[in-house]
Amino acid sequence: MDVCHVFTGSFQVCVQYLKEGHLVALAPGGVLEAQFGDEEYRLIWGKRIGFAKVALEA
């Protein structure tokens, strides 16, 4: 994980990194959707919209 600088970041940290010009990858659906989702998979994000708020803030 250190090679890719993967970490669990707060809202503020993600916004800061984006404003500094870094790339930020988010997985709103977590590991389940990242690893096991396919064309037939239905998203289960519920009320998790923090990723959109990060994009708007940055």
PDB file with one MODEL, atoms N, CA, C and O in Angstrom:
MODEL        1
ATOM      1  N   MET A   1       0.797  -1.184   0.000  1.00  0.00           N
ATOM      2  CA  MET A   1       0.000   0.000   0.000  1.00  0.00           C
ATOM      3  C   MET A   1       0.857   1.272   0.000  1.00  0.00           C
ATOM      4  O   MET A   1       0.432   2.305  -0.518  1.00  0.00           O
ATOM      5  N   ASP A   2       2.049   1.199   0.574  1.00  0.00           N
ATOM      6  CA  ASP A   2       2.900   2.381   0.620  1.00  0.00           C
ATOM      7  C   ASP A   2       3.353   2.828  -0.766  1.00  0.00           C
ATOM      8  O   ASP A   2       3.540   4.023  -0.998  1.00  0.00           O
ATOM      9  N   VAL A   3       3.529   1.890  -1.685  1.00  0.00           N
ATOM     10  CA  VAL A   3       3.990   2.233  -3.032  1.00  0.00           C
ATOM     11  C   VAL A   3       2.991   3.158  -3.715  1.00  0.00           C
ATOM     12  O   VAL A   3       3.382   4.115  -4.384  1.00  0.00           O
ATOM     13  N   CYS A   4       1.722   2.878  -3.549  1.00  0.00           N
ATOM     14  CA  CYS A   4       0.668   3.681  -4.184  1.00  0.00           C
ATOM     15  C   CYS A   4       0.155   4.790  -3.275  1.00  0.00           C
ATOM     16  O   CYS A   4      -0.738   5.543  -3.664  1.00  0.00           O
ATOM     17  N   HIS A   5       0.703   4.899  -2.079  1.00  0.00           N
ATOM     18  CA  HIS A   5       0.263   5.903  -1.103  1.00  0.00           C
ATOM     19  C   HIS A   5      -1.223   5.763  -0.804  1.00  0.00           C
ATOM     20  O   HIS A   5      -1.950   6.757  -0.786  1.00  0.00           O
ATOM     21  N   VAL A   6      -1.672   4.551  -0.571  1.00  0.00           N
ATOM     22  CA  VAL A   6      -3.073   4.280  -0.254  1.00  0.00           C
ATOM     23  C   VAL A   6      -3.310   4.531   1.226  1.00  0.00           C
ATOM     24  O   VAL A   6      -2.539   4.077   2.071  1.00  0.00           O
ATOM     25  N   PHE A   7      -4.363   5.243   1.531  1.00  0.00           N
ATOM     26  CA  PHE A   7      -4.701   5.524   2.926  1.00  0.00           C
ATOM     27  C   PHE A   7      -6.188   5.827   3.037  1.00  0.00           C
ATOM     28  O   PHE A   7      -6.853   6.118   2.043  1.00  0.00           O
ATOM     29  N   THR A   8      -6.688   5.754   4.236  1.00  0.00           N
ATOM     30  CA  THR A   8      -8.052   6.180   4.507  1.00  0.00           C
ATOM     31  C   THR A   8      -7.984   7.651   4.850  1.00  0.00           C
ATOM     32  O   THR A   8      -7.387   8.035   5.856  1.00  0.00           O
ATOM     33  N   GLY A   9      -8.591   8.470   4.023  1.00  0.00           N
ATOM     34  CA  GLY A   9      -8.486   9.906   4.225  1.00  0.00           C
ATOM     35  C   GLY A   9      -9.803  10.542   4.615  1.00  0.00           C
ATOM     36  O   GLY A   9     -10.877  10.083   4.227  1.00  0.00           O
ATOM     37  N   SER A  10      -9.697  11.588   5.374  1.00  0.00           N
ATOM     38  CA  SER A  10     -10.882  12.348   5.748  1.00  0.00           C
ATOM     39  C   SER A  10     -11.306  13.224   4.569  1.00  0.00           C
ATOM     40  O   SER A  10     -10.579  13.363   3.585  1.00  0.00           O
ATOM     41  N   PHE A  11     -12.470  13.798   4.687  1.00  0.00           N
ATOM     42  CA  PHE A  11     -12.974  14.727   3.685  1.00  0.00           C
ATOM     43  C   PHE A  11     -11.946  15.830   3.434  1.00  0.00           C
ATOM     44  O   PHE A  11     -11.609  16.127   2.288  1.00  0.00           O
ATOM     45  N   GLN A  12     -11.455  16.430   4.516  1.00  0.00           N
ATOM     46  CA  GLN A  12     -10.528  17.549   4.403  1.00  0.00           C
ATOM     47  C   GLN A  12      -9.220  17.146   3.725  1.00  0.00           C
ATOM     48  O   GLN A  12      -8.681  17.906   2.919  1.00  0.00           O
ATOM     49  N   VAL A  13      -8.710  15.965   4.042  1.00  0.00           N
ATOM     50  CA  VAL A  13      -7.454  15.501   3.442  1.00  0.00           C
ATOM     51  C   VAL A  13      -7.636  15.272   1.947  1.00  0.00           C
ATOM     52  O   VAL A  13      -6.772  15.648   1.155  1.00  0.00           O
ATOM     53  N   CYS A  14      -8.737  14.669   1.557  1.00  0.00           N
ATOM     54  CA  CYS A  14      -8.992  14.422   0.128  1.00  0.00           C
ATOM     55  C   CYS A  14      -9.086  15.733  -0.640  1.00  0.00           C
ATOM     56  O   CYS A  14      -8.499  15.865  -1.714  1.00  0.00           O
ATOM     57  N   VAL A  15      -9.816  16.700  -0.104  1.00  0.00           N
ATOM     58  CA  VAL A  15      -9.943  18.006  -0.754  1.00  0.00           C
ATOM     59  C   VAL A  15      -8.575  18.680  -0.855  1.00  0.00           C
ATOM     60  O   VAL A  15      -8.230  19.239  -1.897  1.00  0.00           O
ATOM     61  N   GLN A  16      -7.800  18.626   0.222  1.00  0.00           N
ATOM     62  CA  GLN A  16      -6.465  19.242   0.223  1.00  0.00           C
ATOM     63  C   GLN A  16      -5.584  18.622  -0.859  1.00  0.00           C
ATOM     64  O   GLN A  16      -4.927  19.345  -1.607  1.00  0.00           O
ATOM     65  N   TYR A  17      -5.563  17.295  -0.950  1.00  0.00           N
ATOM     66  CA  TYR A  17      -4.738  16.625  -1.956  1.00  0.00           C
ATOM     67  C   TYR A  17      -5.149  17.046  -3.362  1.00  0.00           C
ATOM     68  O   TYR A  17      -4.290  17.311  -4.203  1.00  0.00           O
ATOM     69  N   LEU A  18      -6.442  17.109  -3.625  1.00  0.00           N
ATOM     70  CA  LEU A  18      -6.911  17.517  -4.945  1.00  0.00           C
ATOM     71  C   LEU A  18      -6.511  18.958  -5.253  1.00  0.00           C
ATOM     72  O   LEU A  18      -6.077  19.260  -6.365  1.00  0.00           O
ATOM     73  N   LYS A  19      -6.654  19.834  -4.285  1.00  0.00           N
ATOM     74  CA  LYS A  19      -6.291  21.242  -4.489  1.00  0.00           C
ATOM     75  C   LYS A  19      -4.797  21.414  -4.725  1.00  0.00           C
ATOM     76  O   LYS A  19      -4.376  22.372  -5.373  1.00  0.00           O
ATOM     77  N   GLU A  20      -3.990  20.488  -4.203  1.00  0.00           N
ATOM     78  CA  GLU A  20      -2.538  20.523  -4.420  1.00  0.00           C
ATOM     79  C   GLU A  20      -2.151  19.909  -5.761  1.00  0.00           C
ATOM     80  O   GLU A  20      -0.973  19.901  -6.117  1.00  0.00           O
ATOM     81  N   GLY A  21      -3.125  19.395  -6.507  1.00  0.00           N
ATOM     82  CA  GLY A  21      -2.859  18.842  -7.827  1.00  0.00           C
ATOM     83  C   GLY A  21      -2.628  17.345  -7.867  1.00  0.00           C
ATOM     84  O   GLY A  21      -2.295  16.799  -8.919  1.00  0.00           O
ATOM     85  N   HIS A  22      -2.799  16.676  -6.744  1.00  0.00           N
ATOM     86  CA  HIS A  22      -2.627  15.230  -6.696  1.00  0.00           C
ATOM     87  C   HIS A  22      -3.876  14.526  -7.219  1.00  0.00           C
ATOM     88  O   HIS A  22      -4.967  15.097  -7.229  1.00  0.00           O
ATOM     89  N   LEU A  23      -3.707  13.303  -7.645  1.00  0.00           N
ATOM     90  CA  LEU A  23      -4.841  12.469  -8.021  1.00  0.00           C
ATOM     91  C   LEU A  23      -5.364  11.758  -6.782  1.00  0.00           C
ATOM     92  O   LEU A  23      -4.586  11.334  -5.927  1.00  0.00           O
ATOM     93  N   VAL A  24      -6.664  11.631  -6.689  1.00  0.00           N
ATOM     94  CA  VAL A  24      -7.291  10.938  -5.570  1.00  0.00           C
ATOM     95  C   VAL A  24      -8.278   9.934  -6.143  1.00  0.00           C
ATOM     96  O   VAL A  24      -9.138  10.291  -6.948  1.00  0.00           O
ATOM     97  N   ALA A  25      -8.154   8.691  -5.734  1.00  0.00           N
ATOM     98  CA  ALA A  25      -9.095   7.647  -6.155  1.00  0.00           C
ATOM     99  C   ALA A  25      -9.990   7.312  -4.973  1.00  0.00           C
ATOM    100  O   ALA A  25      -9.510   7.056  -3.868  1.00  0.00           O
ATOM    101  N   LEU A  26     -11.283   7.318  -5.214  1.00  0.00           N
ATOM    102  CA  LEU A  26     -12.252   7.025  -4.161  1.00  0.00           C
ATOM    103  C   LEU A  26     -13.045   5.783  -4.531  1.00  0.00           C
ATOM    104  O   LEU A  26     -13.291   5.522  -5.709  1.00  0.00           O
ATOM    105  N   ALA A  27     -13.436   5.032  -3.541  1.00  0.00           N
ATOM    106  CA  ALA A  27     -14.266   3.839  -3.754  1.00  0.00           C
ATOM    107  C   ALA A  27     -15.505   3.959  -2.875  1.00  0.00           C
ATOM    108  O   ALA A  27     -15.542   3.404  -1.777  1.00  0.00           O
ATOM    109  N   PRO A  28     -16.532   4.688  -3.353  1.00  0.00           N
ATOM    110  CA  PRO A  28     -17.721   4.912  -2.534  1.00  0.00           C
ATOM    111  C   PRO A  28     -18.388   3.624  -2.071  1.00  0.00           C
ATOM    112  O   PRO A  28     -18.964   3.585  -0.983  1.00  0.00           O
ATOM    113  N   GLY A  29     -18.321   2.588  -2.868  1.00  0.00           N
ATOM    114  CA  GLY A  29     -18.942   1.314  -2.503  1.00  0.00           C
ATOM    115  C   GLY A  29     -18.017   0.396  -1.734  1.00  0.00           C
ATOM    116  O   GLY A  29     -18.396  -0.720  -1.378  1.00  0.00           O
ATOM    117  N   GLY A  30     -16.807   0.860  -1.476  1.00  0.00           N
ATOM    118  CA  GLY A  30     -15.859   0.068  -0.711  1.00  0.00           C
ATOM    119  C   GLY A  30     -15.278  -1.102  -1.484  1.00  0.00           C
ATOM    120  O   GLY A  30     -15.385  -1.171  -2.709  1.00  0.00           O
ATOM    121  N   VAL A  31     -14.668  -2.010  -0.761  1.00  0.00           N
ATOM    122  CA  VAL A  31     -13.977  -3.155  -1.354  1.00  0.00           C
ATOM    123  C   VAL A  31     -14.939  -4.056  -2.114  1.00  0.00           C
ATOM    124  O   VAL A  31     -14.589  -4.573  -3.175  1.00  0.00           O
ATOM    125  N   LEU A  32     -16.130  -4.252  -1.599  1.00  0.00           N
ATOM    126  CA  LEU A  32     -17.100  -5.138  -2.252  1.00  0.00           C
ATOM    127  C   LEU A  32     -17.334  -4.720  -3.694  1.00  0.00           C
ATOM    128  O   LEU A  32     -17.220  -5.542  -4.603  1.00  0.00           O
ATOM    129  N   GLU A  33     -17.659  -3.459  -3.915  1.00  0.00           N
ATOM    130  CA  GLU A  33     -17.926  -3.000  -5.276  1.00  0.00           C
ATOM    131  C   GLU A  33     -16.653  -2.900  -6.103  1.00  0.00           C
ATOM    132  O   GLU A  33     -16.682  -3.141  -7.310  1.00  0.00           O
ATOM    133  N   ALA A  34     -15.546  -2.552  -5.477  1.00  0.00           N
ATOM    134  CA  ALA A  34     -14.290  -2.418  -6.216  1.00  0.00           C
ATOM    135  C   ALA A  34     -13.795  -3.757  -6.742  1.00  0.00           C
ATOM    136  O   ALA A  34     -13.271  -3.824  -7.854  1.00  0.00           O
ATOM    137  N   GLN A  35     -13.951  -4.819  -5.969  1.00  0.00           N
ATOM    138  CA  GLN A  35     -13.404  -6.112  -6.365  1.00  0.00           C
ATOM    139  C   GLN A  35     -14.414  -7.044  -7.014  1.00  0.00           C
ATOM    140  O   GLN A  35     -14.045  -7.845  -7.873  1.00  0.00           O
ATOM    141  N   PHE A  36     -15.671  -6.959  -6.625  1.00  0.00           N
ATOM    142  CA  PHE A  36     -16.617  -7.972  -7.073  1.00  0.00           C
ATOM    143  C   PHE A  36     -17.717  -7.444  -7.983  1.00  0.00           C
ATOM    144  O   PHE A  36     -18.562  -8.216  -8.436  1.00  0.00           O
ATOM    145  N   GLY A  37     -17.722  -6.153  -8.256  1.00  0.00           N
ATOM    146  CA  GLY A  37     -18.743  -5.607  -9.137  1.00  0.00           C
ATOM    147  C   GLY A  37     -18.472  -5.988 -10.590  1.00  0.00           C
ATOM    148  O   GLY A  37     -17.319  -6.120 -11.003  1.00  0.00           O
ATOM    149  N   ASP A  38     -19.531  -6.160 -11.349  1.00  0.00           N
ATOM    150  CA  ASP A  38     -19.417  -6.413 -12.787  1.00  0.00           C
ATOM    151  C   ASP A  38     -20.550  -5.673 -13.489  1.00  0.00           C
ATOM    152  O   ASP A  38     -21.228  -4.855 -12.868  1.00  0.00           O
ATOM    153  N   GLU A  39     -20.765  -5.949 -14.770  1.00  0.00           N
ATOM    154  CA  GLU A  39     -21.782  -5.239 -15.539  1.00  0.00           C
ATOM    155  C   GLU A  39     -23.185  -5.427 -14.969  1.00  0.00           C
ATOM    156  O   GLU A  39     -24.042  -4.559 -15.139  1.00  0.00           O
ATOM    157  N   GLU A  40     -23.426  -6.537 -14.301  1.00  0.00           N
ATOM    158  CA  GLU A  40     -24.752  -6.849 -13.767  1.00  0.00           C
ATOM    159  C   GLU A  40     -24.947  -6.353 -12.332  1.00  0.00           C
ATOM    160  O   GLU A  40     -26.055  -6.427 -11.801  1.00  0.00           O
ATOM    161  N   TYR A  41     -23.896  -5.855 -11.708  1.00  0.00           N
ATOM    162  CA  TYR A  41     -23.947  -5.476 -10.298  1.00  0.00           C
ATOM    163  C   TYR A  41     -24.696  -4.167 -10.117  1.00  0.00           C
ATOM    164  O   TYR A  41     -24.455  -3.208 -10.850  1.00  0.00           O
ATOM    165  N   ARG A  42     -25.592  -4.116  -9.159  1.00  0.00           N
ATOM    166  CA  ARG A  42     -26.310  -2.881  -8.827  1.00  0.00           C
ATOM    167  C   ARG A  42     -25.574  -2.167  -7.697  1.00  0.00           C
ATOM    168  O   ARG A  42     -25.210  -2.773  -6.689  1.00  0.00           O
ATOM    169  N   LEU A  43     -25.368  -0.887  -7.886  1.00  0.00           N
ATOM    170  CA  LEU A  43     -24.663  -0.100  -6.876  1.00  0.00           C
ATOM    171  C   LEU A  43     -25.460  -0.034  -5.580  1.00  0.00           C
ATOM    172  O   LEU A  43     -26.685   0.093  -5.593  1.00  0.00           O
ATOM    173  N   ILE A  44     -24.744  -0.121  -4.457  1.00  0.00           N
ATOM    174  CA  ILE A  44     -25.377  -0.056  -3.146  1.00  0.00           C
ATOM    175  C   ILE A  44     -24.722   1.085  -2.364  1.00  0.00           C
ATOM    176  O   ILE A  44     -24.131   0.852  -1.310  1.00  0.00           O
ATOM    177  N   TRP A  45     -24.823   2.296  -2.865  1.00  0.00           N
ATOM    178  CA  TRP A  45     -24.182   3.417  -2.211  1.00  0.00           C
ATOM    179  C   TRP A  45     -25.034   3.993  -1.094  1.00  0.00           C
ATOM    180  O   TRP A  45     -24.510   4.637  -0.185  1.00  0.00           O
ATOM    181  N   GLY A  46     -26.317   3.774  -1.149  1.00  0.00           N
ATOM    182  CA  GLY A  46     -27.180   4.335  -0.118  1.00  0.00           C
ATOM    183  C   GLY A  46     -27.046   5.845  -0.072  1.00  0.00           C
ATOM    184  O   GLY A  46     -27.185   6.520  -1.092  1.00  0.00           O
ATOM    185  N   LYS A  47     -26.780   6.366   1.099  1.00  0.00           N
ATOM    186  CA  LYS A  47     -26.655   7.819   1.265  1.00  0.00           C
ATOM    187  C   LYS A  47     -25.201   8.267   1.289  1.00  0.00           C
ATOM    188  O   LYS A  47     -24.899   9.367   1.753  1.00  0.00           O
ATOM    189  N   ARG A  48     -24.302   7.432   0.796  1.00  0.00           N
ATOM    190  CA  ARG A  48     -22.877   7.778   0.771  1.00  0.00           C
ATOM    191  C   ARG A  48     -22.599   8.712  -0.397  1.00  0.00           C
ATOM    192  O   ARG A  48     -22.374   8.258  -1.519  1.00  0.00           O
ATOM    193  N   ILE A  49     -22.614   9.991  -0.145  1.00  0.00           N
ATOM    194  CA  ILE A  49     -22.389  10.978  -1.205  1.00  0.00           C
ATOM    195  C   ILE A  49     -21.179  11.866  -0.912  1.00  0.00           C
ATOM    196  O   ILE A  49     -20.975  12.880  -1.578  1.00  0.00           O
ATOM    197  N   GLY A  50     -20.391  11.487   0.070  1.00  0.00           N
ATOM    198  CA  GLY A  50     -19.209  12.275   0.425  1.00  0.00           C
ATOM    199  C   GLY A  50     -18.246  12.447  -0.729  1.00  0.00           C
ATOM    200  O   GLY A  50     -17.601  13.489  -0.848  1.00  0.00           O
ATOM    201  N   PHE A  51     -18.138  11.429  -1.591  1.00  0.00           N
ATOM    202  CA  PHE A  51     -17.233  11.512  -2.742  1.00  0.00           C
ATOM    203  C   PHE A  51     -17.638  12.649  -3.669  1.00  0.00           C
ATOM    204  O   PHE A  51     -16.776  13.326  -4.229  1.00  0.00           O
ATOM    205  N   ALA A  52     -18.942  12.868  -3.838  1.00  0.00           N
ATOM    206  CA  ALA A  52     -19.420  13.963  -4.684  1.00  0.00           C
ATOM    207  C   ALA A  52     -19.144  15.310  -4.017  1.00  0.00           C
ATOM    208  O   ALA A  52     -18.807  16.282  -4.694  1.00  0.00           O
ATOM    209  N   LYS A  53     -19.285  15.369  -2.701  1.00  0.00           N
ATOM    210  CA  LYS A  53     -19.005  16.604  -1.970  1.00  0.00           C
ATOM    211  C   LYS A  53     -17.527  16.964  -2.064  1.00  0.00           C
ATOM    212  O   LYS A  53     -17.180  18.141  -2.161  1.00  0.00           O
ATOM    213  N   VAL A  54     -16.653  15.957  -2.037  1.00  0.00           N
ATOM    214  CA  VAL A  54     -15.208  16.201  -2.192  1.00  0.00           C
ATOM    215  C   VAL A  54     -14.946  16.826  -3.553  1.00  0.00           C
ATOM    216  O   VAL A  54     -14.206  17.805  -3.653  1.00  0.00           O
ATOM    217  N   ALA A  55     -15.546  16.272  -4.599  1.00  0.00           N
ATOM    218  CA  ALA A  55     -15.341  16.792  -5.953  1.00  0.00           C
ATOM    219  C   ALA A  55     -15.828  18.236  -6.064  1.00  0.00           C
ATOM    220  O   ALA A  55     -15.157  19.073  -6.668  1.00  0.00           O
ATOM    221  N   LEU A  56     -16.976  18.526  -5.490  1.00  0.00           N
ATOM    222  CA  LEU A  56     -17.510  19.887  -5.555  1.00  0.00           C
ATOM    223  C   LEU A  56     -16.641  20.878  -4.783  1.00  0.00           C
ATOM    224  O   LEU A  56     -16.429  22.005  -5.234  1.00  0.00           O
ATOM    225  N   GLU A  57     -16.144  20.465  -3.637  1.00  0.00           N
ATOM    226  CA  GLU A  57     -15.325  21.342  -2.793  1.00  0.00           C
ATOM    227  C   GLU A  57     -13.964  21.629  -3.426  1.00  0.00           C
ATOM    228  O   GLU A  57     -13.438  22.736  -3.307  1.00  0.00           O
ATOM    229  N   ALA A  58     -13.399  20.624  -4.099  1.00  0.00           N
ATOM    230  CA  ALA A  58     -12.063  20.763  -4.675  1.00  0.00           C
ATOM    231  C   ALA A  58     -12.113  21.578  -5.950  1.00  0.00           C
ATOM    232  O   ALA A  58     -11.080  21.803  -6.580  1.00  0.00           O
TER     233      ALA A  58
ENDMDL
END
